[in-house]
Amino acid sequence: MLSRFQYRYLVSLIGDGYYDEPDEMILVYEYMPWGTLADHLHKLGKNYSAPLPWLGRLKICIDAVRGLDYLYTGTSIQPGRAIHRDVKSSNFLLDDNWDAKISDFGLSRLGPEDQADSHEAGGGFERDEEQWGLAVWAQYCIGEGRVDEIIDASVREEIKKDCLMEFVQIADECLHYFPRKRPTMAEVVVRPEFTHWQCRKEMTLL
């Protein structure tokens, strides 16, 4: 499946993309020197000494959304679209420019083209227990007005309130219980890009 995708926000296979010998089978990807997003969020003090800044996280988020939009809207392959089904921080790799690219298509499947504009921004498929726990916890904190609890303490002071609340609103809408009430992927691409621009402008003026 991955060999059919060519997009800047998806990892690319090198050459034929695989090494197949009796004793081992290897997929050969482009080199991503900054590792995974999970490394930078959860391994500080080991290989990574400084937390990702707020604007850097937003850029990675936008890259991820662009990649998912490319897959889900059917622009990646014809006919149909691709559903990743394993969206998590360890499956976003960072290149030397800190651009995020989606990897690990082991659980992916192809979907019909006529569903390309469906409301799937929150993931209209089964979530594992860990994903459900994170989603429910985030919804609870947002509903109770305890947004600070879902923000990494290392970047809280960098965030302007208006900028934060716009991203919180997008996240909350993407987690809506009813898929049809979630924003389309097109909306989830445009709104973070605009908010990211506003955040950069506000921080420049400080």
WONOR-V401005 format. One record per helix or strand of 2 or more residues. SS is the DSSP state (helix for helix, strand for strand). FROM is the first residue (numbers start at 1). TO is the last residue. If there is no record, write none. Layout:
ss=[SS;SS]
from=[FROM;FROM]
to=[TO;TO]
This chain:
ss=[helix;strand;strand;helix;helix;strand;helix;strand;strand;strand;helix;helix;helix;helix;helix;helix;helix]
from=[2;13;24;37;54;81;89;92;100;109;113;129;147;156;161;179;185]
to=[4;21;29;42;72;83;91;94;102;111;115;143;150;158;174;181;205]
